[in-house]
């Protein structure tokens, strides 16, 4: 048993190191790539302060950091909900939390003036309302992860229809902005957009880190978790709040970016060889996926940069087909 445990810990450590190296490599590539290629030496000089470049420091660096941090937040959010539901389909974008956060943001855009603070608050409230509705409906005859996923898919369809109605009823300029923002994009992200979201995500991730052990105990089954002193109701509530907070914070800045939260936890789990869904591999995998997808979005139709949500949806759709096919065969 000790040898097996050491093997898994070593494998996880190697995986974390590899993913961290990939993150740094993709981040460097993101700082170098643009309308005009910047050599790595110049990038390092700008980062250390020995040279000055508005393009690298004020345009490319915020975008790269947003891709890495937001990807990590989406990866953790997906891991939380997949641990909660014990289902690989239990991610925020599948069960309607992204759509709920988008609804809150649409209300801020169409009813209010659509400031950054209003978008952030509206996204969080919208995500929490949808999460509460799904969670309460799934508790009708005792908590069930499968029931939560099925109810979430149904709620997602209804909320998406509401979002379409809001966009159709909005003024033309607001509707165009809302539809463009709904694709999920890191284009134009600057330092002014990142201070509060980065702080919120850091607090949420730090909070969840303190309960990571209890979450993994709960993943082994309710009876084992209860015997080890885990308060399941409080833990589940915390997981929902942190997951919704991460998803809504990303949505408020970049719009709903699909499939990162669905794919990253499962890819991280398979690479780590873990029984449950560990948070750190999920976070690092999410960062790598989102930053890689954003680079592809910039390169495919250069010099025109696609919304990263278009690329993540295309890649995630292929992953979803593979996942559904595997689940059907297993059944």
Beta strands, then each sheet from edge to edge (+ up, - down):
end
